[in-house]
């Protein structure tokens, strides 16, 4: 990720990187009607998308005591499509990665944002 993002200088935030990696959802609609379901862009960096998919697969199915595993099980129990949940986990991983880099801190599960 460091090489792909040029040490996190090419993208201003995680959402831009999600678009580049092809995990951000785009809706296809006109002013009054919805034409189809939301989809990910086909113009994506497939190698980064594959790496993110393997990471999401790992944290969702192999780590039995992680919070993303609990998230995966909860959403699948709600009846969500498994690939949709994997895509949401990919986005969560990217946003956590960018938050850690931008604020120069390690990930803290119990972090509370305090206004200055």
N, C-alpha and C positions, 0 to 999 in steps of 0.2 A: 504494500500500500504506500509505503514511503516513496518508492521509486515512481509509481504511477501518479502520485499527487505532487511530485517534485518537492518532497519534504513538506507537504501540506500547504504549499504556497499557490498552487494552481487553482484551487477551489476555495471560495470564501467560507462556505459552510458545508455541513454534511448533506443537506438537501441537494445541492448542486452535484455532489459526488454521486448521490443516489441516482440522479438523472443520467449521469455519465455511465454508471455501472449497469443501468437498465433495471433497477428495482423500484423506481418511483412509478406510481400509478398515474395514468392520464385518462381523463374521461372524454368520451367522444359524444358531444351533444351540440345541438343548435340552440337557438334562443328559446324555443318552446317545447322541444321534444328531445328525449334521450334516444340516441341512435343505437348504442350498444353498451355493454358493460365496460367498466374501467379496465384498462390493460396497461402492461408495461411496454415501453418503447422497443421496437425491433432494432433500432440503431444504437446498440450498446456495445461496450467493450466486453466481449464474451468471456475473455480470460478472467477478468475481475469478477464478473457475474458468477462464473463457475467457482472461484475461490470463496466468494461470499456464500454461495449455496452450500459448499462443503462445511464451512464454519457454522452456518445455521443448522445444518443437519447434525453436526457434532454436538452443539450445545442443546439442541432440542431433544435428541433421542439417546445420546450416550451419557450425558451428565445427569444422573438420576436425582440429584439434590440441588440443582441450580434453579434460579428464579425464572430463567427462560424456558426450562423444561416444564416448570409448573404452568407458565403462560401457555405453552404449546398444548399441554394436556387440557387446560381449562377451555381454550378456544375450540379444540377439536370436540370436546364434550358438548359445547354449545351448538355444534353442527356446522362449524366453518370448514371450508375446504382446506385440506392439509397444505396444498401448495400456496394458498393465500396466507396461511399462518406462517409458513416458511419465509415468504416474502416480507411479512411484517417483522419477523425476527432479523432478517437481513438489514432492514432499515434501522431497527433498534441497535444492531451492532455497529453500523456506520455512524449513527448519531452519537453513540457512546464513545467511539474512537475519536471523532472530531471534538467532542466536548473535553475529553482528556487532553488532547493536544492543545486546544485553544486556551484552556485554563491552566495548563501545565500541572495537572494533578493526576494521581492514580484514581482508578474507579473505586468509589465508596458506595456500597449498597444503601447505607443509611444517611446519605448526604442530604442536608437541608439548606436550601438557598436562603441567604440572609440579605436583606436590603441594607445598603450602607447608610 
